Amino acid sequence: MVSLPGSTNLSELLAGMNPVLDTERWVFCALVEGSLRFESFGPLLQFHEDEGLTIILKKEQADSASLEYSGVWSRITLTVHSSLEAVGLLAAVTRVLADASVPCNVVSAYYHDHLFVPESLADRALKTLERLIQQNTAKC
């Protein structure tokens, strides 16, 4: 697969974010390394920290394995192809969400940024992002 470079133009990125809400319910779980064979769950993400292993997986999978978690999250994908070297996109996005009292955990991947917001605040987050898009559409 040929990977194309993403955009670094902040105004274009903000105007073209096109946030898409995933219908899946996600949870964050912290595991002690080696305590559980979690690979069979097919976690969306695994990240090794000094304190242990963090995984993001579907709520139903965590429930079936009796894993502990502290909240249920919705994922919003910013479908604009941002460069890993883009400056300011996530700062602008997280700022407007913070101003709207929406907590946000961000995962940046090669092609897109993914925002995890509390499930109960997903609609507020989408409306907030849509306003940000409208504010930046005129700048392009």
Phi and psi in degrees as a GROMACS rama.xvg file:
@    title "Ramachandran Plot"
@    xaxis  label "Phi"
@    yaxis  label "Psi"
@TYPE xy
-87.5352  127.437  VAL-2
-100.226  127.523  SER-3
-92.966  146.559  LEU-4
-68.4727  143.015  PRO-5
-84.0101  171.327  GLY-6
-77.5178  149.274  SER-7
-117.284  -1.58771  THR-8
-78.2491  111.869  ASN-9
-60.427  -45.1629  LEU-10
-61.4043  -41.8833  SER-11
-65.6015  -40.7912  GLU-12
-63.7885  -45.5292  LEU-13
-67.0747  -37.6518  LEU-14
-72.4699  -28.4998  ALA-15
-106.968  17.9086  GLY-16
-56.1372  -40.7839  MET-17
43.4001  69.9513  ASN-18
-68.2966  134.738  PRO-19
-122.383  125.605  VAL-20
-87.4492  123.398  LEU-21
-77.4437  139.36  ASP-22
-82.0472  -10.634  THR-23
-72.0722  152.803  GLU-24
-104.323  127.419  ARG-25
-116.492  151.421  TRP-26
-135.35  154.852  VAL-27
-105.27  129.475  PHE-28
-125.805  142.53  CYS-29
-108.237  128.751  ALA-30
-124.388  150.479  LEU-31
-79.0628  131.66  VAL-32
-50.1653  129.981  GLU-33
79.9026  1.35705  GLY-34
-80.5402  -17.313  SER-35
-155.031  140.423  LEU-36
-84.5945  90.5179  ARG-37
-89.0941  -11.5614  PHE-38
-57.8145  -31.4225  GLU-39
-65.6604  -19.5765  SER-40
-74.9179  -20.9356  PHE-41
62.1255  58.0425  GLY-42
-59.5966  148.682  PRO-43
-65.5659  -36.7263  LEU-44
-148.51  145.96  LEU-45
-134.644  137.204  GLN-46
-139.485  125.757  PHE-47
-89.07  120.103  HIS-48
-115.328  166.894  GLU-49
-58.0394  -35.0194  ASP-50
-81.7127  -15.8916  GLU-51
155.816  -160.849  GLY-52
-108.785  127.605  LEU-53
-102.439  133.6  THR-54
-127.546  147.334  ILE-55
-111.852  124.596  ILE-56
-146.552  169.75  LEU-57
-63.5779  141.687  LYS-58
-55.6286  -43.2408  LYS-59
-62.1784  -34.042  GLU-60
-68.9002  -43.0499  GLN-61
-63.1575  -41.1675  ALA-62
-63.4255  -42.7787  ASP-63
-67.0711  -25.5469  SER-64
-98.2342  6.78242  ALA-65
55.2498  39.3611  SER-66
-85.9294  145.174  LEU-67
-86.2082  144.568  GLU-68
-153.248  161.329  TYR-69
-110.21  -0.828763  SER-70
-171.06  164.142  GLY-71
-111.808  133.527  VAL-72
-120.986  147.457  TRP-73
-104.537  146.411  SER-74
-105.823  128.759  ARG-75
-114.127  122.078  ILE-76
-99.1303  127.771  THR-77
-85.6136  105.325  LEU-78
-78.7442  -0.908427  THR-79
-69.2076  140.802  VAL-80
-85.4696  95.1166  HIS-81
-91.0617  144.891  SER-82
-71.4337  149.58  SER-83
-64.5309  -17.2335  LEU-84
-100.132  7.58609  GLU-85
-65.5828  139.885  ALA-86
-112.632  125.186  VAL-87
101.978  -15.9092  GLY-88
-60.2108  -55.1046  LEU-89
-69.4499  -30.4913  LEU-90
-62.6209  -44.2141  ALA-91
-66.6559  -43.2622  ALA-92
-65.9139  -49.0567  VAL-93
-69.3668  -28.6073  THR-94
-64.7844  -47.7304  ARG-95
-68.3587  -33.7228  VAL-96
-68.4168  -40.5364  LEU-97
-62.0062  -42.8185  ALA-98
-62.0918  -27.2378  ASP-99
-92.4298  8.88218  ALA-100
59.783  40.5367  SER-101
-112.137  110.44  VAL-102
-63.5978  148.926  PRO-103
-147.216  129.166  CYS-104
-111.703  127.493  ASN-105
-108.485  137.071  VAL-106
-122.922  120.655  VAL-107
-102.053  127.532  SER-108
-115.236  -174.778  ALA-109
-61.471  -46.5632  TYR-110
-95.1581  -34.1578  TYR-111
-140.763  163.482  HIS-112
-104.339  141.827  ASP-113
-122.327  127.259  HIS-114
-107.328  125.266  LEU-115
-103.651  117.296  PHE-116
-122.777  153.687  VAL-117
-54.2435  136.69  PRO-118
-52.003  -39.5034  GLU-119
-69.1712  -14.8723  SER-120
-111.995  10.3546  LEU-121
-61.3037  -42.536  ALA-122
-65.3253  -41.4462  ASP-123
-61.6652  -41.1769  ARG-124
-62.1895  -45.7399  ALA-125
-61.3949  -44.1056  LEU-126
-63.6505  -38.977  LYS-127
-64.309  -43.1136  THR-128
-66.716  -37.3583  LEU-129
-62.5145  -39.2746  GLU-130
-63.5419  -40.3846  ARG-131
-62.7256  -40.5457  LEU-132
-61.6992  -47.9507  ILE-133
-60.0756  -40.3208  GLN-134
-63.7685  -29.3655  GLN-135
-99.2755  -12.31  ASN-136
-62.7629  -38.8078  THR-137
-67.6298  -21.5876  ALA-138
-79.1123  -15.4737  LYS-139
